[in-house]
Amino acid sequence: MFEAGLVHTPVTPFSRDNRIDFDVYGKLIEFHLRHGADALALPMHAGESVSLTEAERRTLIEFAIKQVRSRVPVVAHVSDAGTGIAAALARHAEAAGAAAVVATTPYYWTPPPAMVLEHFVQIGAAVRIPFLVYNAPEEMAGTKLTAELALKLMDQTGNFAGVVDSSLDWQFMVELVDRARRPRPAFQLLSGAEYMVSAGAIGAKGAFSPLAAIAPGRVRELYDLCRNDRLFEARKVQEEIAALRQLVKKAGAASLKAALRAMGRNCGEVRPPLRPVGEVEYGALAERLGTLAALRAEPRGW
């Protein structure tokens, strides 16, 4: 049975000419594997998935699966505006050896709930491996995922394995866990960010973490405490990780890559039309990162 656990979501390194830097990508994957990843999910939004061509996304998946060599599961992100495109990406990922696929609501448009359901049903039906839905209403302006929609998807899709949620909508998550685990006890709720204490209290047993690239030790500690229901002990670590998240969330992938550079793991700049962090802003970010207690024991360099 596929159980996600702590899922690291790597960035996508680019060279100066905006090509994918596979040499650095290989080093980055090895870094994640050495530092606590139970699984990898890629290329997520932190990996600039919407800036990649379909061919590049397929190549990234193939490269990552070969690099990982079955040491941990690889979850392929297959979201797209078009249902047929997303389903084709899912089929390719399964053929390449992915352990699961994950998708969010369609990009760039807001279909009604019935169309969103059909979108997910077709993606799930395209593969036999587990299918996860990523619920990120702040990132996606599409139709909101509800517990009712998730239950309908469960009825129509046998491999619908869980929801990765970054909505911070506790009412939704409580209802989802309560209702989904009755017909499907192995149904997984995963936190879509590093706010693991509250998600763990609701019943989340996994998490997607872009910040594991910066502070893998503290993220791992936070996850283990929450997984073992030591939620009170986890609060201090959660506060430290939340402070780090506040530092790097402003410019999204650009801030994340700037923080990686400050930690000695340069993965290049973001690909246009995203704008990199300027040198003045980078200096201020690096200085503030240096003051965070959460990073004192974290690895520098590769």
MONORHU-V167845 format. One record per backbone hydrogen bond with DSSP energy under -0.5 kcal/mol. NH is the residue of the N-H (numbers start at 0). CO is the residue of the C=O. If there is no record, write none. Layout:
BEGIN
nh->(NH:NH)
co->(CO:CO)
END
This chain:
BEGIN
nh->(6:6:7:7:8:9:12:13:14:17:20:21:24:25:26:27:28:29:30:31:32:33:34:35:36:37:38:39:40:41:43:46:47:48:50:51:56:57:58:59:60:61:62:63:64:65:66:67:68:70:72:74:74:75:75:76:77:77:85:86:87:88:89:90:91:92:93:94:95:96:96:97:98:99:100:101:102:110:114:115:116:117:118:119:120:121:122:123:124:125:125:126:129:130:131:132:133:134:134:135:138:139:149:150:151:152:153:154:155:156:159:160:160:161:162:163:164:164:165:165:169:172:173:174:175:176:177:178:179:180:181:182:183:186:187:189:189:190:191:195:198:199:200:201:202:203:204:205:206:207:208:212:213:214:218:219:220:221:222:223:224:225:226:227:228:229:230:233:234:234:235:236:237:238:239:240:241:242:243:244:245:246:247:248:251:253:255:256:257:258:259:260:261:262:263:264:273:281:282:283:284:285:286:287:288:289:290:290:291:294:295:297:300)
co->(4:206:5:38:208:7:10:266:18:14:12:19:20:21:22:23:24:25:26:27:28:29:30:32:31:5:5:72:7:74:40:43:44:43:47:48:52:53:54:55:56:57:58:59:60:61:62:63:64:67:37:39:72:73:99:41:75:101:81:82:83:84:85:86:87:88:89:90:91:92:93:92:73:73:129:75:131:108:111:111:112:113:114:115:116:117:118:119:120:121:122:123:98:158:100:161:102:132:163:133:135:135:145:146:147:148:149:150:151:152:156:130:158:130:187:132:162:189:134:163:167:168:169:170:171:172:173:174:175:176:178:178:179:183:160:162:187:205:164:193:194:195:196:197:198:198:188:188:4:190:6:209:210:210:214:215:216:217:218:219:220:221:222:223:225:224:228:229:230:231:232:232:233:234:235:236:237:238:239:240:241:242:243:244:248:250:251:252:253:254:255:256:257:258:260:259:270:277:278:279:280:281:282:283:284:285:286:287:288:291:292:294:262)
END
